[in-house]
């Protein structure tokens, strides 16, 4: 660990800084409203996630054939990949209503008891960010999932009494971006677990074409490919970029999204050909130009960029690491050869005639 590394950041600390990023995977108010219109309504219409979709289809068809409630489902993966959409599809496929809440909203066992006691038979309860639920509520959920029963505590102290409350059979769909934070007793109570992968560019093109049709936007295949290549493998980002490119096409072009129009539009919004935005490039520029490619401590890098430490680590770094542009080492953050190439720079060792590998990786 570096001398300037301090307490680990939280996702909440970085949420505000990421809210205005065009390539942020979290949903804002506009995304929530538009996504409601763009969401697929059944598994056949759902694009991508072939393995999860096939497995889930078997689970739901078997439950319908038995006339039983579907098993509890846990969906994990990065934001924007379709966990909420799949939960709504599960309810639609089972012909059941859906109740939506989130882990942070359930801070007391009584909050969860109130929700569970009002469920109808066969209803789907979607619990987003389930790993952020309070421990007392989590322990109550164990019994509810397994025995469809909760114990409601009445009174306090020695006179407290536990009143058992029977629940109708229901299906819990839990969604999490950090499956590793779920305790094993909770994870083991899910009958089906699906991990959502990032989308391939071809899959994102299908998402974009479908969304363009629903938004009544004319888009060429090359234009869809250009947007897909800058969408970080995330449908939510693809749909957001599509809307911004649509605005540009309506104002600056004839309303048709071609490759040139998409490229020009995303250039205006500072999203480059690989999906990096201003913050991503600022981190790489500081790492390459000020620190020679590293290694450099996270706090020092954040100061150089002019952002909070949590913003750099939680917002910028994950995508840069996934793209192979930045690496985390015990000595600090270092830039990879791909980062120098992407930013159009030459490593100092290569400028001097060396190989460049020793300075970058300390080998």
C-alpha positions in Angstrom: 0.0 0.0 0.0 1.2 3.5 -0.7 2.0 6.0 2.0 -0.7 8.3 0.8 -3.5 5.7 0.7 -6.0 6.3 3.5 -9.4 4.8 4.5 -11.2 2.9 1.7 -13.9 5.0 -0.1 -17.5 4.3 -0.3 -19.7 4.2 -3.4 -21.9 6.9 -1.9 -19.0 9.3 -1.7 -18.4 9.0 -5.5 -22.1 9.0 -6.5 -22.5 12.8 -6.6 -19.3 13.3 -8.7 -20.4 10.6 -11.2 -24.0 11.9 -11.6 -23.3 14.3 -14.5 -21.1 11.9 -16.5 -22.6 10.9 -19.9 -20.9 7.5 -19.6 -21.9 6.8 -16.0 -23.6 3.4 -15.6 -25.9 4.6 -12.8 -29.4 5.8 -13.7 -30.5 9.4 -13.2 -34.0 10.8 -13.3 -34.1 11.1 -17.1 -32.7 7.5 -17.5 -35.4 6.1 -15.2 -38.2 7.7 -17.2 -36.9 6.7 -20.6 -35.9 3.2 -19.6 -39.5 2.5 -18.6 -40.5 3.0 -22.3 -37.5 1.1 -23.7 -37.5 -2.0 -21.4 -38.2 -5.3 -23.1 -41.3 -7.0 -21.9 -40.3 -10.7 -22.2 -37.3 -12.9 -22.4 -37.6 -13.2 -26.2 -37.3 -9.5 -26.6 -34.4 -9.2 -24.1 -31.1 -8.7 -25.9 -27.9 -10.2 -24.7 -27.1 -12.3 -21.6 -27.7 -15.5 -23.5 -26.6 -17.9 -20.8 -28.6 -16.2 -18.0 -31.6 -15.8 -20.2 -31.6 -19.4 -21.2 -31.2 -20.7 -17.6 -33.9 -18.3 -16.3 -36.3 -19.3 -19.0 -36.1 -22.9 -17.9 -36.6 -21.9 -14.2 -39.7 -19.9 -15.1 -41.3 -22.4 -17.5 -40.8 -25.2 -15.0 -42.4 -23.2 -12.2 -45.4 -22.4 -14.4 -45.8 -26.0 -15.4 -45.9 -27.0 -11.7 -48.3 -24.2 -10.9 -45.8 -23.1 -8.3 -44.1 -19.9 -7.3 -40.7 -19.4 -9.0 -37.5 -19.9 -6.9 -35.8 -16.9 -5.5 -33.4 -15.3 -8.0 -30.2 -13.4 -7.4 -28.8 -11.2 -10.2 -25.3 -9.8 -9.9 -23.3 -7.5 -12.2 -22.3 -3.9 -12.9 -25.0 -1.2 -13.0 -26.9 -0.7 -16.3 -26.8 -4.3 -17.5 -30.5 -5.1 -17.1 -31.0 -6.5 -13.6 -34.1 -4.4 -13.0 -35.4 -5.2 -16.4 -35.0 -8.9 -15.8 -36.9 -8.7 -12.5 -39.8 -7.1 -14.3 -39.7 -9.8 -17.0 -39.8 -12.5 -14.3 -43.0 -11.0 -12.9 -44.5 -10.7 -16.4 -43.6 -14.2 -17.3 -45.1 -15.5 -14.1 -48.2 -13.3 -14.5 -47.6 -11.8 -11.1 -47.4 -8.2 -9.7 -44.1 -6.8 -8.7 -43.1 -4.8 -5.7 -39.8 -2.8 -6.0 -37.7 -1.5 -3.1 -33.9 -1.3 -2.3 -31.5 -2.4 0.4 -30.7 1.1 1.7 -34.5 1.8 2.2 -34.7 -1.2 4.6 -32.9 0.0 7.7 -35.0 -1.9 10.3 -36.5 -5.3 10.6 -39.9 -3.7 10.9 -39.5 -2.1 7.5 -39.0 -5.5 5.9 -41.8 -7.1 8.0 -44.2 -4.4 6.7 -43.3 -5.1 3.1 -43.4 -8.9 3.4 -46.8 -9.0 5.3 -48.5 -7.0 2.5 -47.3 -9.3 -0.3 -49.8 -11.3 -2.3 -49.4 -14.9 -3.2 -47.0 -15.4 -6.0 -45.9 -11.7 -6.0 -42.4 -10.8 -7.0 -40.4 -8.7 -4.6 -37.5 -6.9 -6.3 -34.8 -5.9 -3.8 -32.2 -3.7 -5.5 -28.7 -3.3 -3.9 -29.6 -6.2 -1.5 -26.1 -6.2 0.0 -26.8 -2.8 1.6 -29.7 -4.0 3.7 -29.3 -3.8 7.5 -28.2 -6.9 9.4 -31.5 -7.2 11.5 -33.6 -7.1 8.3 -31.2 -9.5 6.6 -31.6 -12.1 9.4 -35.4 -11.7 9.1 -35.2 -12.3 5.4 -33.5 -15.7 6.0 -36.7 -17.2 7.5 -39.0 -15.4 5.1 -37.2 -16.9 2.1 -36.9 -20.4 3.4 -40.1 -20.9 5.5 -42.3 -18.0 4.3 -42.6 -16.9 7.9 -41.4 -14.0 10.0 -41.4 -13.5 13.7 -42.7 -10.0 14.7 -41.3 -8.8 18.1 -43.9 -7.1 20.2 -42.8 -5.1 23.3 -39.3 -4.5 24.6 -37.0 -6.1 27.1 -37.9 -9.2 29.2 -41.5 -8.8 28.3 -41.0 -8.9 24.5 -42.9 -11.5 22.6 -42.3 -13.0 19.2 -45.5 -13.5 17.2 -45.1 -15.8 14.2 -46.6 -14.4 11.0 -47.2 -16.7 8.1 -46.4 -15.3 4.6 -47.9 -16.3 1.2 -45.4 -17.9 -1.2 -43.5 -15.2 -3.0 -40.5 -14.8 -5.3 -37.6 -12.6 -4.1 -35.4 -11.2 -6.9 -32.3 -9.7 -5.4 -29.9 -7.5 -7.4 -26.4 -6.5 -6.3 -23.3 -4.9 -7.9 -21.2 -6.6 -5.2 -22.1 -10.2 -4.8 -19.0 -10.8 -2.6 -20.6 -8.6 0.1 -23.6 -10.9 0.5 -23.2 -13.3 3.5 -23.2 -17.0 2.6 -26.5 -17.8 4.5 -28.3 -15.2 2.3 -26.6 -16.2 -0.9 -27.4 -19.9 -0.3 -31.1 -19.3 0.0 -31.5 -18.2 -3.7 -32.6 -21.0 -6.0 -31.0 -19.4 -9.0 -28.0 -17.1 -9.3 -27.2 -15.3 -12.5 -24.2 -13.1 -13.2 -24.7 -10.3 -15.8 -21.8 -9.8 -18.2 -20.8 -6.7 -20.1 -22.3 -6.7 -23.6 -20.3 -7.2 -26.8 -20.5 -4.4 -29.4 -22.7 -6.5 -31.7 -25.2 -7.0 -28.9 -25.2 -3.3 -28.1 -25.9 -2.6 -31.8 -29.1 -4.6 -31.5 -30.0 -2.7 -28.3 -29.4 0.6 -30.1 -31.4 -0.4 -33.2 -34.3 -1.5 -31.0 -34.2 1.7 -28.9 -34.0 3.8 -32.1 -37.1 2.2 -33.4 -39.0 2.9 -30.2 -37.7 6.5 -30.1 -38.6 7.0 -33.8 -35.0 7.7 -34.7 -33.5 6.9 -38.1 -30.1 5.3 -37.6 -27.7 3.6 -40.1 -25.8 0.4 -39.2 -22.5 2.3 -39.1 -24.0 4.9 -36.8 -25.2 2.2 -34.4 -21.8 0.6 -34.5 -20.1 3.9 -33.7 -22.3 4.4 -30.6 -21.9 0.8 -29.5 -18.2 1.0 -29.6 -18.2 3.9 -27.1 -20.8 2.5 -24.7 -18.5 0.6 -22.4 -20.4 -2.6 -22.9 -23.5 -1.2 -21.0 -27.0 -0.9 -22.5 -27.9 2.0 -20.2 -24.9 4.0 -21.5 -25.7 3.0 -25.1 -29.3 4.3 -24.8 -28.1 7.5 -23.2 -25.5 8.2 -25.9 -28.2 7.4 -28.5 -30.4 10.1 -27.1 -27.6 12.7 -27.1 -26.6 11.7 -30.7 -30.3 12.0 -31.7 -30.3 15.6 -30.3 -27.2 16.5 -32.3 -28.6 14.9 -35.5 -31.9 16.9 -35.2 -30.1 20.2 -34.6 -26.9 19.9 -36.7 -27.8 17.3 -39.4 -30.9 16.0 -41.2 -32.0 13.8 -38.3 -30.4 10.7 -39.6 -27.7 9.1 -37.5 -24.7 8.1 -39.6 -21.2 7.2 -38.5 -20.0 10.7 -39.2 -22.9 12.3 -37.3 -22.4 9.9 -34.3 -18.7 10.6 -34.2 -19.2 14.3 -34.3 -21.9 14.3 -31.7 -19.9 12.2 -29.2 -16.9 14.4 -29.9 -19.0 17.4 -28.7 -19.8 15.4 -25.5 -16.1 14.4 -25.1 -16.6 10.7 -25.4 -13.8 9.3 -27.4 -13.7 6.3 -29.7 -13.0 3.9 -26.8 -15.6 5.3 -24.5 -13.3 7.4 -22.3 -14.7 10.8 -21.2 -13.0 13.9 -19.8 -12.3 12.4 -16.3 -10.9 9.2 -17.7 -8.5 11.1 -20.0 -7.6 13.5 -17.3 -6.5 10.6 -15.1 -4.4 9.1 -17.9 -2.9 12.4 -18.9 -1.8 13.2 -15.3 -0.4 9.6 -14.9 1.5 9.8 -18.2 2.7 13.4 -18.4 3.2 14.3 -14.8 4.4 11.0 -13.4 5.9 9.3 -16.4 3.5 6.4 -16.3 3.8 5.8 -12.6 3.8 4.2 -10.2 2.0 6.9 -8.2 -0.3 6.8 -5.2 -4.0 7.2 -5.6 -4.3 10.3 -3.4 -1.4 12.0 -5.3 -3.1 11.1 -8.6 -6.4 12.5 -7.4 -4.8 15.8 -6.4 -3.1 16.1 -9.8 -6.5 15.6 -11.5 -8.3 18.0 -9.2 -10.9 15.4 -8.1 -11.6 13.6 -4.8 -9.8 10.3 -4.1 -13.0 8.4 -4.1 -14.1 9.8 -7.5 -10.9 8.6 -9.1 -11.0 5.1 -7.5 -14.8 4.4 -7.8 -15.7 6.3 -11.0 -12.7 6.4 -13.3 -10.4 3.5 -12.4 -12.8 0.5 -12.9 -13.2 1.1 -16.6 -9.6 2.0 -17.2 -8.5 -1.2 -15.5 -11.0 -3.2 -17.4 -9.8 -1.7 -20.7 -6.2 -2.5 -19.8 -5.1 1.1 -19.7 -4.3 1.3 -16.0 -3.0 -1.2 -13.5 -3.1 -1.3 -9.7 0.1 -2.5 -8.1 1.4 -2.6 -4.5 3.6 0.4 -5.4 0.8 2.5 -6.9 -1.1 3.1 -10.1 0.8 2.6 -13.4 -0.1 3.1 -17.0 0.1 0.2 -19.4 1.6 0.4 -22.9 -1.9 0.6 -24.3 -2.5 3.8 -22.4 0.5 5.5 -24.0 -0.7 4.4 -27.4 -4.3 5.5 -26.8 -3.2 9.0 -25.7 -0.9 9.3 -28.6 2.2 9.6 -26.4 5.6 7.8 -26.4 7.0 6.3 -23.2 10.1 8.1 -21.9 12.2 5.0 -22.3 11.3 4.5 -25.9 12.1 8.2 -26.5 15.6 7.4 -25.2 15.9 4.3 -27.2 15.0 1.8 -24.5 12.3 -0.9 -24.4 10.1 1.0 -22.0 9.1 -2.1 -20.0 11.5 -1.7 -17.0 10.4 1.8 -16.2 6.7 0.9 -16.4 6.7 -2.3 -14.5 9.9 -2.3 -12.4 11.0 -5.5 -13.9 
